[in-house]
C-alpha cells in the first residue's frame, strides 16, 4: 500500500553534509491540517508543556498500516524538570528524539512523518550545528540515517496548535499530564545551559557560576535557540 506524502509542506531528510532537514512551513492552516490528517505511514506527533514552573513533553506514535503500532497510537510523556533548567523548545526536541528512538530499525520502505506546532524546534533541525538542544538533534539525525538505509523516508510538518489534528491532540494531552501538580522528573534530563546562566545573571551571580555548570554545559549543550529560532520562538510565546 502506498503511503501519501506532501513534500510541499514538509521538511524532507537530505543526505548531503549537514543540511539535514530542510523546513518549508505552509501558512495555510486548513491545508496543513488536511495534510497531517491524510498522510499515511508512521506518524509521530510531539508536544511540550510548561505549567507552574514545570516543563514536560509528550508524544503519540501511530502507524496507519498497523505494523509498528496497533490501531491505537502509542502515547508517551515525561516530566523533564523545572523551568529554571528546561524550556519548551528543548522539551519539543527531546520528544522528537524519544519517538525516533522507539521506532524499530528493521522497517523497510516506510514514510515517517513528524508533526509539531513548535516552529522553533522544527527550524532548529535544519541547522543542527548551530542550534541548542544539540544532544536531541544528534539523536534525531542518527536514527534518521539508520532508517534511510532501509529505504525509509523521514519528513517533518508544522501543525498549528489550533488545528483539528487528533494525533496532535493526544500528544498535547500527554505533555500536559507531564506537568500536572506533583509530577517530578523520573530521570536526569539535560539542562538548558543559557537558562541557568540567565537566572544567574538576574541574581548578579554570572561571574561566580560553579565549575559544574561549565563542565555540564560542555557535555550537554542545550542553550536557548539560535538567533533566528529564538526570535521565532519568543514571538510564538507572546501569542
HUQUIHU-V15470 format. One record per backbone hydrogen bond with DSSP energy under -0.5 kcal/mol. CO is the residue of the C=O (numbers start at 1). NH is the residue of the N-H. If there is no record, write none. Layout:
BEGIN
co:CO nh:NH
co:CO nh:NH
END
This chain:
BEGIN
co:2 nh:4
co:4 nh:40
co:6 nh:9
co:7 nh:10
co:9 nh:158
co:10 nh:12
co:11 nh:156
co:12 nh:22
co:14 nh:20
co:15 nh:17
co:16 nh:19
co:20 nh:14
co:21 nh:23
co:22 nh:12
co:24 nh:26
co:25 nh:27
co:27 nh:29
co:28 nh:32
co:29 nh:33
co:30 nh:34
co:31 nh:35
co:32 nh:36
co:33 nh:37
co:34 nh:38
co:35 nh:39
co:41 nh:43
co:41 nh:64
co:42 nh:113
co:43 nh:62
co:44 nh:115
co:45 nh:60
co:47 nh:58
co:49 nh:56
co:51 nh:54
co:53 nh:83
co:54 nh:51
co:55 nh:80
co:55 nh:81
co:56 nh:49
co:57 nh:78
co:58 nh:47
co:59 nh:76
co:60 nh:45
co:61 nh:74
co:62 nh:43
co:62 nh:64
co:63 nh:66
co:73 nh:75
co:74 nh:61
co:76 nh:59
co:78 nh:57
co:78 nh:80
co:79 nh:186
co:81 nh:55
co:82 nh:85
co:82 nh:86
co:85 nh:192
co:87 nh:91
co:88 nh:92
co:89 nh:93
co:90 nh:94
co:91 nh:95
co:92 nh:96
co:93 nh:97
co:94 nh:98
co:95 nh:99
co:96 nh:100
co:97 nh:101
co:98 nh:102
co:99 nh:102
co:99 nh:103
co:100 nh:103
co:104 nh:107
co:110 nh:112
co:110 nh:153
co:111 nh:42
co:111 nh:113
co:112 nh:155
co:113 nh:44
co:114 nh:157
co:115 nh:46
co:116 nh:159
co:117 nh:119
co:118 nh:122
co:119 nh:123
co:120 nh:124
co:121 nh:125
co:122 nh:125
co:123 nh:126
co:124 nh:127
co:125 nh:21
co:127 nh:130
co:128 nh:131
co:133 nh:137
co:134 nh:138
co:135 nh:139
co:136 nh:140
co:137 nh:141
co:138 nh:142
co:139 nh:143
co:140 nh:144
co:141 nh:145
co:142 nh:146
co:143 nh:147
co:144 nh:148
co:145 nh:149
co:147 nh:150
co:147 nh:152
co:148 nh:151
co:150 nh:109
co:153 nh:112
co:154 nh:13
co:155 nh:114
co:156 nh:11
co:157 nh:116
co:160 nh:163
co:163 nh:165
co:164 nh:166
co:165 nh:169
co:166 nh:170
co:167 nh:171
co:168 nh:172
co:169 nh:173
co:170 nh:174
co:171 nh:175
co:172 nh:176
co:173 nh:177
co:174 nh:178
co:176 nh:179
co:177 nh:180
co:180 nh:183
co:187 nh:189
co:191 nh:193
co:192 nh:195
co:192 nh:196
co:193 nh:197
co:194 nh:198
co:195 nh:199
co:196 nh:200
co:197 nh:201
co:198 nh:202
co:199 nh:203
co:200 nh:205
co:201 nh:204
co:205 nh:208
co:206 nh:209
co:210 nh:213
co:210 nh:214
co:211 nh:215
co:212 nh:216
co:213 nh:217
co:214 nh:218
co:215 nh:219
co:216 nh:220
co:220 nh:222
co:221 nh:134
co:221 nh:135
co:226 nh:230
co:227 nh:231
co:228 nh:232
co:229 nh:233
co:230 nh:234
co:231 nh:235
co:232 nh:236
co:233 nh:237
co:234 nh:238
co:235 nh:239
co:236 nh:239
END
